[in-house]
Amino acid sequence: MSNRSESLDLKGADKESQIEGTQGSEKENHASQTTDNPEQEVMTCQYQDPDGEAHCCHEPAGESGFCFWHDENAPKDQPDVKQRLEEFAKRGGQLRGIVCKRANLVDVNLVKHGPGGGYDLSYANFYRSNMTNAHLFNAKFDNGSLMKADLHDANIHCASFLKCNLLGVKLTDTKIDNIKIGDTLQQEVEGRVAEKKGDMEKALDLYEQSEEIYRDLRKASEAQGIFTMAGHFLQKELTMRRYQMPLFSTQRAMSKTVDLFCGYGESPIRVVFFSLALILLCAMIYFFTGIQFSGEYVGFQQSQTFEGNLIAFFDCLYYSVVTFTTLGYGDFIPIGMSRLVAASEAFTGSFTIALFVVVFVKKMTR
């Protein structure tokens, strides 16, 4: 082989090596770019909290775009799910909106120690989860769902359940001291909205669900000896039952009357306020219809001075108290229309006093 051919071969080899070197450097640069930009390989969870971006989840996302805890389709029936949830909570994972349907969370410990309150599990879904003997002190389940969850022997002391779905939740021997339910349940609010829209079938179903929830809470409160809370839940339970009655029925009118009089036997102060209001109303009627004292007319007269009419009103007020309590001293006598008012007041007064005694004794004996 000549020197010329050898030199050509060397030049060709050098050129190939340059090309290969260039391709190799391009591959290395591409690999380094992929490694330096992890967002191209690892995506974070796409969970969107209803309360804003301040509660986003930064866990690695799976194929669904959500992390394990926020993926509704990810099975939570593994035997180690309880331990994984506890570890996730301790390292500051986003507990809001997690989906733990049918999860086995027996004896789970979600108690957050230190200042700042308990763990925030708002919007979380624990449908049919087994949370027997769970430790959930001061936890927050607002706007979430515990539908048909088993909280047997659990500790939910001071926990918050504002607008949480508690339908069918099992509360046998559950410690429910100082729990926060709010003035209205989620189903109760939705029922009123449906009623305003004219969808009575849906409204009645939601009111029935609300009645069931309040009944379960009342029974749990009574079992724990928290009778003040039980009384409140009893009032709400009977109110939901009233909402299911026909609007202009006698049964609903009677139920509303009992509620106004004494809060279904749970509010003695209502009886007192009703008695005072009735006494004052009847006194005003007597003041204008008139009564008699020693044959003289007692009541409003234009010919009297302001002081004379004021004294006459206090005389009518005194007569109203005497009539309401059925003392009947006989010093004042009703005349004209005052007789009908006096008879009605005496009957209502005797009934109201008996009602007050029953309600008061019921509250005190608890």
C-alpha positions in Angstrom: 0.0 0.0 0.0 1.3 3.4 -0.9 1.9 6.3 1.5 -0.9 8.3 -0.2 -3.5 5.6 0.4 -2.4 5.2 4.0 -2.8 9.0 4.6 -6.3 8.9 3.1 -7.3 6.1 5.4 -6.0 7.9 8.4 -7.9 11.1 7.4 -11.1 9.0 7.0 -10.6 7.4 10.3 -10.1 10.8 12.0 -13.3 12.1 10.4 -15.3 9.1 11.6 -14.0 9.5 15.1 -14.9 13.2 15.0 -18.4 12.4 13.9 -18.8 9.7 16.6 -17.4 12.1 19.2 -19.9 14.7 18.2 -22.8 12.3 18.4 -21.6 11.0 21.7 -21.3 14.5 23.2 -24.9 15.2 21.9 -26.2 12.1 23.7 -24.4 13.1 26.9 -25.8 16.6 26.7 -29.3 15.2 26.2 -29.0 12.8 29.1 -27.6 15.5 31.4 -30.6 17.8 30.4 -33.1 15.1 31.2 -31.4 14.4 34.5 -31.1 18.1 35.4 -34.8 18.8 34.7 -36.7 16.2 36.8 -40.1 17.7 35.9 -39.8 15.9 32.5 -39.7 12.6 34.3 -41.4 13.1 37.7 -44.8 15.0 37.9 -46.4 16.2 41.1 -49.9 15.4 42.2 -52.6 17.3 40.3 -54.9 17.6 43.4 -56.8 20.9 43.4 -58.1 21.9 46.8 -61.4 23.9 46.8 -59.9 26.4 49.1 -57.0 27.4 46.8 -53.4 26.6 45.9 -52.2 27.0 49.4 -53.2 23.4 50.0 -51.7 21.8 46.9 -50.1 18.3 47.1 -46.4 17.9 46.2 -46.3 14.1 46.2 -45.1 12.3 43.0 -48.0 11.6 40.7 -48.8 8.2 39.1 -50.3 7.5 35.7 -53.6 9.0 36.7 -51.9 12.4 37.5 -52.6 12.0 41.2 -50.6 10.6 44.0 -51.5 7.4 45.8 -53.5 9.2 48.5 -55.5 11.5 46.2 -56.1 8.9 43.4 -59.7 7.8 43.8 -59.0 4.6 41.8 -55.9 3.6 43.7 -56.9 0.6 46.0 -56.5 1.3 49.7 -57.2 -2.2 51.0 -53.5 -3.1 51.5 -52.6 -4.4 54.9 -50.0 -1.7 55.4 -52.2 1.3 54.4 -52.7 2.3 58.1 -48.9 2.5 58.7 -48.4 4.4 55.4 -51.1 6.9 56.3 -49.5 7.6 59.7 -46.1 8.1 58.1 -47.6 10.3 55.4 -49.2 12.5 58.1 -46.1 12.7 60.2 -43.9 13.9 57.4 -46.3 16.7 56.5 -48.1 15.2 53.6 -51.2 16.9 52.2 -54.1 15.1 54.0 -56.8 17.4 52.7 -58.9 15.6 50.0 -57.3 12.2 50.4 -59.4 9.2 49.3 -59.4 6.3 51.7 -62.5 4.4 50.6 -63.0 1.0 52.3 -59.6 1.3 53.9 -58.6 -0.9 56.9 -57.6 1.8 59.4 -58.1 -0.1 62.6 -56.3 1.6 65.5 -55.0 4.4 63.2 -53.3 7.2 65.1 -53.9 10.6 63.5 -53.3 12.8 66.6 -51.1 15.8 65.9 -49.1 16.8 69.0 -48.0 20.3 69.7 -49.6 23.7 69.0 -51.6 24.5 65.8 -54.5 22.1 66.2 -54.9 18.6 64.8 -54.5 17.2 61.4 -56.5 18.8 58.6 -58.5 16.1 56.8 -61.0 18.5 55.1 -62.6 17.2 51.9 -61.2 13.7 52.7 -63.3 10.7 51.8 -63.4 7.7 54.2 -66.4 5.9 52.8 -66.9 2.5 54.5 -63.5 2.7 56.1 -62.9 0.6 59.2 -61.7 3.1 61.7 -62.4 1.0 64.8 -60.5 2.3 67.9 -59.0 5.1 65.8 -57.3 8.1 67.5 -58.6 11.2 65.9 -58.4 13.8 68.7 -58.9 17.3 67.4 -58.8 16.2 63.8 -60.7 18.2 61.1 -63.1 16.5 58.7 -64.9 19.6 57.4 -66.6 19.1 54.0 -65.5 15.5 53.9 -67.3 12.2 54.0 -67.4 9.5 56.7 -70.4 7.8 55.1 -70.9 4.3 56.6 -67.5 4.5 58.3 -67.0 2.3 61.4 -65.9 4.5 64.3 -66.6 1.9 66.9 -64.6 2.7 70.1 -62.8 5.6 68.3 -61.8 8.8 70.0 -63.1 11.8 68.1 -63.0 14.2 71.0 -62.9 17.9 69.9 -62.9 16.8 66.2 -64.6 19.0 63.6 -67.3 17.7 61.2 -68.7 20.9 59.7 -70.7 20.0 56.6 -69.3 16.5 56.7 -71.4 13.5 55.4 -72.1 11.4 58.5 -74.8 9.2 57.0 -74.7 5.7 58.4 -71.6 6.3 60.5 -71.2 3.8 63.4 -70.7 5.5 66.7 -71.0 2.7 69.2 -68.9 3.5 72.3 -67.3 6.4 70.4 -65.9 9.3 72.5 -67.7 12.3 71.0 -67.1 14.9 73.7 -67.0 18.5 72.3 -67.3 17.5 68.7 -68.2 20.3 66.2 -71.2 19.6 64.0 -72.3 23.1 63.2 -75.9 24.4 63.1 -76.9 22.5 60.0 -75.8 19.3 58.3 -74.8 19.0 54.7 -77.9 17.1 53.9 -80.1 19.6 55.7 -78.6 22.5 53.6 -79.1 20.6 50.4 -82.6 19.7 51.4 -83.6 23.3 51.9 -82.1 24.2 48.5 -84.0 21.3 46.8 -87.2 22.4 48.6 -86.8 26.0 47.3 -86.4 24.6 43.8 -89.6 22.6 44.1 -87.9 19.2 44.1 -89.8 17.8 47.1 -88.8 14.2 46.4 -85.2 15.0 46.8 -85.8 17.3 49.7 -87.7 14.7 51.7 -85.0 12.2 51.1 -82.3 14.6 52.3 -84.4 15.5 55.4 -84.8 11.8 56.2 -81.0 11.4 56.0 -80.6 14.3 58.3 -83.0 12.8 60.8 -81.1 9.5 60.8 -77.8 11.3 61.4 -79.1 13.4 64.3 -80.7 10.2 65.8 -77.3 8.4 65.6 -75.6 11.4 67.2 -78.3 11.6 69.9 -77.9 7.9 70.8 -74.1 8.2 70.9 -74.4 11.3 73.2 -76.8 9.6 75.6 -74.5 6.5 75.7 -71.6 8.8 76.7 -73.7 10.6 79.3 -73.5 13.9 77.4 -77.2 14.8 77.9 -76.9 18.5 76.9 -75.6 17.5 73.5 -78.2 14.8 73.3 -80.9 17.3 73.9 -79.7 19.5 71.1 -79.6 16.5 68.7 -83.1 15.5 69.8 -84.4 18.9 68.8 -82.7 18.7 65.4 -84.0 15.2 64.9 -87.6 16.1 65.5 -87.2 19.2 63.4 -86.1 17.1 60.5 -89.0 14.8 61.1 -91.4 17.8 61.0 -89.9 18.9 57.6 -91.0 15.6 56.2 -94.7 16.2 57.1 -97.1 17.9 54.7 -96.7 21.7 54.8 -100.3 22.6 56.0 -101.1 19.5 58.0 -102.4 19.5 61.6 -99.5 17.2 62.6 -96.9 19.6 61.4 -98.7 22.5 63.0 -98.8 20.7 66.4 -95.1 19.8 66.0 -94.2 23.4 65.3 -96.2 24.5 68.3 -94.4 22.1 70.7 -91.1 23.3 69.3 -92.0 27.0 69.9 -93.4 26.3 73.4 -90.6 24.2 74.8 -88.1 23.1 72.1 -89.5 19.6 72.1 -89.1 19.4 75.9 -85.4 20.5 75.9 -85.8 24.2 76.5 -87.5 25.3 79.8 -86.5 28.9 79.1 -88.8 29.0 76.1 -91.7 28.2 78.5 -90.7 31.1 80.7 -90.5 33.5 77.8 -93.9 32.3 76.4 -95.5 32.8 79.8 -94.2 36.4 80.2 -95.2 37.2 76.6 -98.8 35.9 77.2 -99.1 37.7 80.5 -98.1 41.0 78.9 -100.3 40.5 75.9 -103.4 39.7 78.0 -102.6 42.7 80.2 -102.7 45.0 77.1 -106.0 43.5 76.0 -107.5 44.0 79.5 -106.2 47.6 79.4 -108.3 48.3 76.3 -111.4 46.0 77.0 -111.5 47.0 80.7 -111.9 45.3 84.1 -113.7 46.2 87.3 -112.5 46.9 90.8 -115.2 47.5 93.5 -117.7 48.4 90.7 -115.4 51.0 89.1 -114.1 50.7 85.6 -110.3 50.1 85.3 -108.7 50.5 81.9 -107.7 53.0 79.2 -109.8 56.3 79.2 -109.0 59.4 77.2 -110.3 61.6 80.0 -107.6 60.2 82.3 -104.2 61.7 82.7 -101.1 59.8 81.6 -100.4 58.8 85.2 -104.0 57.5 85.6 -103.7 55.4 82.5 -100.3 54.1 83.6 -101.7 53.0 87.0 -104.7 51.4 85.2 -102.2 49.4 83.0 -100.3 48.1 86.0 -103.6 47.1 87.6 -104.4 45.1 84.4 -100.9 43.6 84.5 -101.5 42.5 88.1 -104.9 41.0 87.1 -103.2 39.1 84.1 -100.6 37.5 86.5 -103.3 36.5 88.9 -105.4 35.0 86.1 -102.4 33.2 84.5 -101.5 31.5 87.7 -105.2 30.8 88.5 -104.9 32.4 92.0 -108.2 34.2 91.7 -108.2 36.7 94.5 -111.5 38.2 93.4 -110.5 41.8 93.8 -110.6 42.5 90.0 -113.5 41.2 87.8 -113.4 40.9 84.0 -116.2 42.5 82.0 -117.3 42.3 78.4 -114.7 40.7 76.1 -112.3 40.5 79.0 -114.1 37.5 80.3 -113.3 35.4 77.2 -109.6 36.6 77.4 -109.5 35.8 81.1 -110.9 32.3 80.5 -108.4 31.5 77.7 -105.5 32.9 79.8 -106.4 30.8 82.8 -106.6 27.6 80.8 -103.4 28.3 79.0 -101.6 29.3 82.2 -102.4 26.1 84.1 -101.3 24.1 81.1 -98.1 26.1 80.7 -97.1 25.9 84.4 -97.5 22.1 84.2 -95.4 22.0 81.0 -92.7 24.0 82.7 -92.5 21.6 85.6 -92.2 18.6 83.3 -89.5 20.2 81.1 -87.6 21.6 84.1 -87.6 18.3 86.0 -86.5 16.4 82.8 -83.5 18.7 82.4 -82.5 18.6 86.1 -82.8 14.9 86.5 -80.2 14.4 83.7 
